[in-house]
Amino acid sequence: MGRNSILIISDKPSDHLQLSKCLQQAQTNTYFVISSTSIERPIEVLLDPSIKAAIIAESPETEYLLRLAQKNNSATAIIVLLDDCDTARRIAELGLQDYLLRGQLYDALVQRVVDYSIQLKQARRTIDLMSSYDSLSGALNRIGFRPLLKRAVERSQQHKLTSALLYFNVDNFAHINDHYGEQNGDLLIKTLADRITDKLGHRDCLARLNGDEFAVLIEEAESAEHIEELANNILLALTIPITLNEQPVVVNTSLGLTLFSELEQEQIDPMEAARKAMLHSKSLKDRKHTYYDRQLAEQVSMRSNLATELRSAIHNAQFELYYQPRIDLSSERLVGLEALLRWNHPQRGLLEPLEFLNECEDIGLMKSLGYQVIWQACKALNCLAEQGLGQIDIGVNVSFSQLQDKLFPSVVKSILSDTGANAKRLEFELTESTVLQNPNAIKARMNELKELGISFSLDDFGTGFSQLSHLTTLPIASLKVDATFVRELPQNTQQAAVCSMIIKMAQELGIVVIAEGTETYEQVAFLRQQQCHQVQGFYYSPAIPLQHLPRFLEQQRIKAYSTNP
């Protein structure tokens, strides 16, 4: 097969004829097109490194082929040929890079989708590998460990297996790191990881969750007693002194365990359960491992208190917005703000969304909270206009639960009318996962809101099921390159390639590109060189209260687009 083989699988001759014609017109790449009505040996084909992309016509076999490619981590970019986009939502999570519609098979579009899908697949595979492992210990990190844990829990509950999660914490690691130095701290972590690994079976898996915490996934153990024995053996191995600066150092560790069979009746994440057990161990002087059980489960009931507090917080207007500036790179001017929610908790102080937003979603508070956010953002637009800053946009994150509400556009219209805010300066940010949950309904809702003057930004672009059809069929004015593709710029060549590709693609489509998570001069310089339109991140400013904006403009010597001459 050729070096850039493109496999077309369809039982319709017209598909092969039209797609082959489109690909043969390519100016930038030479494609070797392979046509087939079916795959006799799918594993061999999907794992063939010479096949860069497979265009698969929708059929009863499509979902099977996608699952097969995903399960075997195929390097082949999968593109599905559809009659309409209704099927895309159902199969989106099965690993395809994009889809094509039979009624839109134009030369340039087909070539662009194939090129983009191949490049994105290659970049994602490299980044996934880099982002899934801890470079110091060689173990999986939290990102790589999470999907393994999820599948293990599902298998355990489905097949009644004896499986467990062990959660270790190195006691007083910060003190050891400060006293003996970071190099010795790294040596300590590496040694502990090696000792844990030596005790594990071939089915078991180690992960380093953060600086001083490890997790061990034990699958299909012989018995609960075997898990207990393994835990004790690991703890014993970890107590052997480690030589740091020519001194023997004894390390104490706290361990929490959770048996997956104990979680079937509990509404709690296994990682959270094991960590709660570990924290309980840490509080005990003479006991260094604890199982998550019913007694500990009672402590989890505290979560219900959070739900009560959230309802009270909405009623008492304890939520406020902070605003993170967006800077235009060509002019160094402030052009926009992203509204970010904060909770002024009466006892715990200022809380960020990670500490309460999921709970809001779970208990059905997102709609009412979302309307409060839009109201506050509209009032902020009025404040900006009064200060002569009426040309600054404010972006507000909207969720699927908000957009699926048929009344959402009319309520937003009422808010705009009541506040008198300029709708053209209001921007709604949504993720691709939001769009995919109900594409047709979301598109209809977006068009209703667009008629009011509101614009849309596609958030976290590149992290999920990123596809060109969203950018060409939805009223998207801007897209945000996710911070994961910016974090290691410009040293990380894979991230640099992905960023450059997204920026160039958006430029061709006339879409504004905003890079999130910019923290260093080097990142900003690279993005400016690539002609990225705007940036947002700590390099310029964290999220700040609206009243601090004049001070930010003065201190940073950033100008703002204003309505004044």
C-alpha positions in Angstrom: 0.0 0.0 0.0 1.1 3.6 -0.6 2.6 5.8 2.1 -0.6 8.0 2.3 -3.2 5.4 1.7 -6.8 6.4 2.1 -9.2 3.5 2.5 -12.8 4.0 1.2 -15.3 1.4 2.5 -18.8 1.6 0.9 -21.2 -0.7 -0.9 -22.2 2.1 -3.2 -20.1 2.6 -6.4 -21.1 6.3 -6.5 -19.4 6.9 -3.2 -16.1 5.4 -4.4 -16.3 7.4 -7.7 -17.1 10.7 -6.1 -14.6 10.5 -3.2 -11.8 9.2 -5.4 -12.4 12.1 -7.8 -12.2 14.6 -4.9 -9.0 13.1 -3.5 -7.3 12.9 -6.8 -7.7 16.6 -7.2 -5.5 17.3 -4.1 -2.8 19.8 -4.7 -0.9 19.5 -1.5 -0.9 15.7 -0.9 -0.7 12.7 -3.1 -3.2 10.1 -2.0 -3.2 6.4 -2.7 -6.9 5.5 -2.7 -8.0 2.0 -1.9 -11.6 1.0 -2.5 -13.5 -1.8 -0.8 -17.1 -2.8 -0.3 -16.2 -4.4 3.1 -13.4 -5.5 5.4 -12.6 -9.2 5.7 -9.9 -8.7 8.3 -10.7 -5.4 10.0 -8.0 -5.7 12.7 -5.2 -6.0 10.2 -6.5 -3.1 8.1 -7.1 -0.7 11.0 -3.7 -1.4 12.5 -1.9 -1.1 9.1 0.4 2.0 9.6 0.3 2.8 5.9 -3.5 3.5 6.0 -3.6 7.1 7.2 -7.4 7.5 7.0 -10.5 5.4 6.4 -13.7 6.9 5.0 -16.4 4.5 6.1 -19.9 4.7 4.7 -22.6 4.4 7.4 -23.8 0.8 7.6 -24.7 -1.8 10.3 -20.9 -2.5 10.6 -19.9 1.1 11.2 -20.3 1.1 15.0 -18.5 -2.2 15.3 -15.5 -0.9 13.2 -15.3 2.3 15.3 -15.3 0.3 18.5 -12.7 -2.0 17.1 -10.4 0.9 16.1 -10.9 2.6 19.5 -10.3 -0.6 21.5 -7.0 -1.3 19.6 -5.8 2.3 19.6 -5.7 2.4 15.8 -3.6 5.1 14.3 -6.0 5.4 11.3 -8.1 8.5 11.2 -11.8 7.4 10.9 -14.2 9.6 8.9 -17.8 8.4 8.5 -19.8 9.1 5.4 -23.4 9.9 6.3 -26.6 10.9 4.6 -27.3 13.4 7.4 -25.7 14.4 10.7 -28.3 12.8 13.0 -26.1 9.7 13.4 -23.0 11.8 14.3 -24.2 12.4 17.9 -24.7 8.7 18.6 -21.3 7.6 17.3 -19.3 10.7 18.3 -17.7 9.1 21.3 -16.5 6.0 19.4 -13.3 7.6 18.1 -14.0 9.1 14.7 -12.2 12.3 13.7 -14.9 13.8 11.5 -17.7 13.0 9.1 -18.7 13.9 5.6 -22.2 14.3 4.2 -23.1 12.8 0.8 -24.7 16.0 -0.3 -21.5 18.1 0.4 -18.7 16.1 -1.2 -16.8 19.1 -2.7 -13.1 18.7 -3.6 -11.7 21.2 -1.2 -13.9 20.1 1.7 -13.1 16.4 1.3 -9.4 17.1 1.1 -9.5 19.5 4.0 -11.4 17.0 6.2 -9.0 14.2 5.3 -5.9 16.3 5.9 -7.2 17.7 9.2 -8.4 14.3 10.4 -5.0 12.7 9.8 -3.0 15.5 11.4 -5.4 15.7 14.4 -5.3 11.9 14.9 -1.5 11.9 14.9 -1.2 14.8 17.2 -3.7 13.4 19.6 -2.0 10.1 19.8 1.3 11.7 20.7 -0.2 14.2 23.2 -2.4 11.5 24.8 0.7 9.4 25.3 2.6 12.3 26.8 -0.2 13.5 28.9 -1.2 10.1 30.3 2.1 9.2 32.1 4.1 10.7 34.9 7.6 11.5 33.6 9.3 11.0 37.0 7.8 7.6 38.2 6.9 6.2 34.8 3.4 5.4 36.2 0.2 6.6 34.8 -1.0 10.0 35.9 -4.5 11.0 36.9 -5.5 11.7 33.3 -4.4 8.3 32.0 -5.7 6.4 35.1 -9.2 7.7 35.1 -10.5 5.7 32.1 -8.9 2.5 33.3 -10.5 2.9 36.6 -13.9 3.5 35.1 -13.7 0.4 32.9 -12.5 -1.7 35.9 -15.5 -0.6 38.0 -17.9 -1.5 35.2 -16.3 -4.9 34.7 -16.2 -5.6 38.4 -19.9 -4.8 38.9 -21.0 -6.6 35.7 -19.0 -9.8 36.4 -19.0 -9.7 40.2 -15.2 -9.6 40.4 -13.2 -8.9 43.5 -11.5 -5.6 42.6 -10.3 -2.7 44.6 -8.6 0.7 44.6 -5.7 1.5 47.0 -4.9 5.2 47.6 -1.5 6.1 49.1 -0.3 9.4 50.6 3.3 10.0 51.6 3.1 11.6 55.0 5.1 14.9 55.5 6.4 14.8 51.9 6.6 18.6 51.7 8.8 18.7 54.8 11.1 16.0 53.3 11.3 17.9 50.0 12.2 21.1 51.8 14.7 19.5 54.1 16.6 17.3 51.6 15.9 19.2 48.4 13.8 18.6 45.3 16.3 16.2 43.7 16.1 13.9 46.7 12.4 14.4 46.8 12.2 13.1 43.3 14.5 10.2 44.2 12.1 9.4 47.1 9.0 9.3 44.8 10.8 7.2 42.2 12.0 4.7 44.8 8.5 4.4 46.3 6.9 3.9 42.9 9.4 1.2 42.1 8.7 -0.6 45.4 5.0 -0.5 44.9 5.4 -1.8 41.3 7.5 -4.7 42.5 4.6 -6.0 44.6 1.9 -5.8 41.9 0.6 -8.6 39.7 0.4 -8.4 36.0 -3.3 -7.2 36.1 -2.6 -4.5 38.7 -1.9 -0.9 37.7 0.0 2.0 39.5 -0.8 5.7 39.0 0.8 8.8 40.5 -2.1 11.1 41.1 -0.1 14.2 42.2 3.1 15.1 44.0 2.8 12.8 47.0 -0.2 10.5 46.2 -0.4 7.2 44.4 -3.2 4.9 43.5 -3.2 1.1 42.8 -5.9 -0.6 40.8 -6.3 -4.2 41.7 -8.4 -6.2 39.3 -9.8 -9.8 39.6 -8.1 -10.5 42.9 -8.5 -14.1 44.3 -10.3 -12.7 47.4 -10.6 -9.7 49.7 -8.0 -11.4 51.9 -5.6 -11.3 49.0 -6.1 -7.5 48.6 -5.5 -7.1 52.4 -2.3 -9.1 52.1 -1.1 -7.1 49.1 -1.8 -3.8 50.9 0.2 -4.9 53.9 3.1 -6.1 51.8 3.2 -2.7 50.0 3.1 -0.8 53.3 5.9 -3.0 54.7 8.0 -2.4 51.6 7.5 1.4 51.9 8.8 1.4 55.4 12.3 0.3 54.4 14.6 3.3 54.9 15.7 5.3 51.9 19.1 6.9 51.8 18.9 10.7 51.1 22.0 12.8 51.5 23.8 9.7 52.9 21.2 9.5 55.7 18.6 6.8 56.1 15.1 8.2 56.0 12.0 6.2 57.1 8.9 7.2 55.2 5.4 6.8 56.6 2.5 6.4 54.3 -1.3 6.5 54.8 -3.5 4.1 52.8 -7.2 4.1 52.0 -8.9 1.1 50.3 -12.2 0.7 48.7 -13.7 -2.6 47.4 -15.8 -1.9 44.3 -18.4 -4.3 45.6 -19.0 -1.9 48.5 -19.7 1.0 46.1 -22.7 -0.6 44.3 -25.2 1.0 46.7 -23.2 4.2 47.2 -23.4 7.2 45.0 -19.7 8.0 45.2 -16.7 8.0 42.9 -14.2 5.2 43.8 -11.3 7.6 43.8 -13.2 9.9 46.2 -14.1 6.9 48.4 -10.5 5.6 48.6 -9.2 9.1 49.3 -11.7 9.6 52.1 -10.5 6.4 53.6 -6.9 7.5 53.2 -7.6 10.8 55.0 -9.2 8.9 57.8 -6.1 6.7 58.1 -3.9 9.8 58.2 -5.9 11.0 61.2 -5.2 7.8 63.2 -2.0 7.4 65.1 -1.8 3.7 65.3 -3.6 2.6 62.1 -2.2 3.2 58.6 -4.9 1.7 56.4 -8.7 2.1 56.4 -11.4 0.6 54.2 -14.2 2.8 52.9 -17.4 1.5 54.5 -20.8 2.4 55.7 -19.4 4.4 58.6 -17.4 6.5 56.3 -20.3 6.7 53.9 -22.2 8.6 56.5 -19.6 11.4 56.3 -20.4 11.6 52.6 -23.9 12.8 53.5 -22.2 16.1 54.0 -22.6 16.5 50.3 -26.3 16.9 50.8 -25.5 19.9 53.0 -23.8 21.4 50.0 -27.0 21.1 47.9 -28.9 23.0 50.6 -26.3 25.7 50.8 -26.4 26.1 47.0 -30.1 26.7 47.0 -29.7 29.2 49.7 -26.8 30.9 47.9 -29.0 31.5 44.8 -31.8 32.9 46.9 -29.4 35.2 48.8 -27.4 36.3 45.7 -24.1 34.9 47.0 -22.8 34.3 43.5 -20.8 37.0 41.6 -18.8 37.2 38.4 -15.1 37.7 38.0 -13.8 38.7 34.5 -10.7 37.5 32.7 -9.4 39.9 30.1 -9.0 38.9 26.4 -6.3 40.8 24.6 -6.0 41.4 20.9 -2.4 40.5 19.9 -2.1 42.8 16.9 -3.1 46.0 18.8 -2.4 45.0 22.5 -5.9 46.2 23.3 -8.5 44.8 25.6 -11.3 43.5 23.4 -13.3 41.2 25.6 -13.8 39.6 29.0 -14.8 36.1 30.0 -17.3 36.0 32.9 -16.3 33.4 35.4 -18.5 32.4 38.3 -17.5 32.7 42.0 -19.4 31.8 45.2 -19.0 34.1 48.2 -19.6 31.3 50.7 -20.3 32.8 54.2 -18.0 30.4 56.0 -15.5 29.1 53.4 -14.8 32.3 51.5 -14.5 32.7 47.7 -15.1 29.4 45.9 -14.3 28.6 42.3 -16.7 26.6 40.0 -14.9 23.3 40.4 -16.1 23.2 44.0 -19.8 23.5 43.3 -20.8 23.6 39.7 -21.1 19.8 39.2 -23.4 19.7 42.2 -25.5 22.5 40.7 -25.9 20.5 37.6 -26.8 17.3 39.5 -29.5 19.0 41.6 -31.0 21.0 38.7 -29.9 24.5 39.6 -28.1 25.3 36.4 -31.0 27.0 34.7 -31.7 29.5 37.5 -28.0 30.1 38.2 -27.4 30.5 34.5 -30.0 33.2 34.3 -28.4 35.0 37.2 -25.0 34.9 35.4 -26.5 36.3 32.2 -28.3 39.1 34.2 -25.0 40.0 35.9 -23.1 40.0 32.6 -25.7 42.3 31.0 -25.4 44.7 34.0 -21.6 44.6 33.6 -22.0 45.5 29.9 -24.0 48.6 31.0 -21.2 49.6 33.4 -18.6 49.3 30.7 -20.7 51.4 28.4 -21.1 54.1 31.0 -17.3 54.2 31.3 -16.9 54.6 27.6 -15.9 50.9 27.1 -19.0 49.9 25.1 -17.0 48.0 22.5 -15.8 45.3 24.9 -17.5 41.9 24.6 -18.4 39.7 27.6 -18.4 36.0 27.1 -20.7 33.8 29.2 -20.5 30.0 29.4 -23.8 28.3 28.7 -24.5 24.6 29.4 -26.5 22.0 27.5 -29.3 22.1 30.1 -29.7 25.8 29.4 -29.6 25.5 25.6 -32.1 22.6 25.4 -34.6 24.7 27.2 -37.1 26.0 24.6 -37.8 29.1 26.8 -34.1 30.0 27.0 -34.1 32.5 24.0 -37.2 34.3 25.3 -35.9 34.6 28.8 -32.6 35.9 27.5 -34.5 38.4 25.4 -36.4 39.5 28.5 -33.1 40.0 30.4 -31.7 42.1 27.5 -34.8 44.2 27.5 -35.0 44.7 31.3 -31.3 45.6 31.6 -31.0 47.5 28.3 -27.7 45.8 27.5 -26.3 45.8 24.0 -26.8 42.2 22.8 -24.1 42.6 20.1 -21.6 42.7 22.9 -22.8 39.5 24.6 -21.2 36.3 23.6 -22.2 32.8 24.6 -19.5 30.2 25.0 -20.3 26.5 24.5 -18.4 23.3 24.1 -18.6 20.8 21.3 -19.9 18.2 23.7 -22.9 20.5 24.3 -23.6 20.7 20.6 -23.3 17.0 20.1 -25.9 16.1 22.7 -28.7 17.3 20.4 -27.2 19.0 17.3 -30.5 20.0 15.6 -32.1 21.5 18.7 -29.0 23.3 19.7 -28.5 24.8 16.2 -32.1 26.0 16.2 -31.7 27.6 19.6 -28.4 29.2 18.5 -30.1 30.7 15.5 -32.9 32.2 17.7 -30.3 33.8 19.9 -28.3 35.0 17.0 -31.3 37.0 15.8 -31.2 38.9 19.1 -27.6 39.9 18.2 -25.8 37.4 20.4 -22.6 35.8 19.0 -21.1 32.4 19.8 -17.7 31.0 20.7 -16.7 27.3 20.6 -14.9 26.6 23.8 -12.1 23.9 24.5 -11.6 23.4 20.8 -9.3 20.5 20.0 -9.9 18.5 23.1 -13.0 16.5 22.1 -14.8 15.6 18.9 -13.5 18.5 16.9 -14.9 18.7 13.4 -15.2 21.2 10.6 -18.9 20.8 10.2 -19.5 22.7 13.4 -17.5 25.6 12.2 -19.3 25.7 8.8 -22.9 25.0 9.8 -23.2 26.7 13.1 -23.2 30.5 13.8 -19.7 30.3 15.3 -17.9 33.7 15.4 -14.8 32.5 17.4 -13.2 29.4 18.7 -11.0 29.0 21.8 -7.9 26.8 21.6 -7.8 24.8 24.8 -5.1 25.5 27.3 -3.8 21.9 27.0 -2.5 22.9 23.6 -0.9 26.1 24.9 0.7 24.9 28.1 4.0 23.7 26.7 4.4 26.1 23.8 6.6 26.6 21.9 8.9 23.8 23.1 6.4 21.0 22.6 6.4 20.6 18.8 3.2 18.5 18.8 1.3 21.2 20.6 2.8 23.8 18.4 1.7 21.9 15.3 -1.9 21.5 16.6 -2.1 25.2 17.5 -0.7 26.3 14.1 -3.1 24.0 12.3 -6.2 25.2 14.2 -5.2 28.9 13.8 -4.7 28.5 10.0 -7.9 26.6 9.6 -9.9 29.2 11.5 -8.3 32.0 9.5 -9.4 30.3 6.2 -12.9 30.1 7.6 -12.9 33.7 8.8 -13.3 32.7 12.4 -11.6 34.6 15.3 -9.1 32.4 17.2 -8.6 32.9 21.0 -5.8 31.0 22.8 -6.6 30.2 26.4 -4.2 29.6 29.3 -1.4 31.8 28.1 1.0 32.3 31.0 4.4 33.1 29.5 6.0 35.6 27.2 7.2 32.7 25.0 3.7 31.4 24.5 2.3 34.8 23.6 5.2 35.5 21.2 4.6 32.1 19.4 0.9 32.8 19.1 1.5 36.3 17.8 3.9 34.9 15.2 1.2 32.4 14.2 -1.2 35.3 13.8 -3.5 34.1 16.5 -6.1 36.9 17.0 -6.6 37.0 20.8 -5.2 35.5 24.0 -6.5 35.0 27.5 -4.6 33.9 30.5 -2.5 34.7 33.6 0.2 36.3 31.4 -2.0 39.4 31.2 -4.4 38.8 34.1 -6.3 36.3 36.2 -10.1 36.7 36.6 -10.8 40.0 38.5 -13.8 41.8 39.8 -15.3 44.3 37.3 -14.4 47.2 39.6 -10.7 46.3 39.3 -10.7 46.6 35.5 -9.5 50.3 35.5 -6.6 49.4 37.7 -5.7 46.5 35.4 -5.7 48.8 32.4 -3.5 51.3 34.1 -1.0 48.8 35.6 -0.7 46.7 32.4 -0.7 49.8 30.2 -3.3 48.0 28.1 -5.7 50.1 26.1 -9.3 49.2 25.6 -11.5 49.7 22.6 -13.9 52.4 23.7 -16.9 54.3 22.3 -15.1 57.6 22.9 -13.0 59.2 20.1 
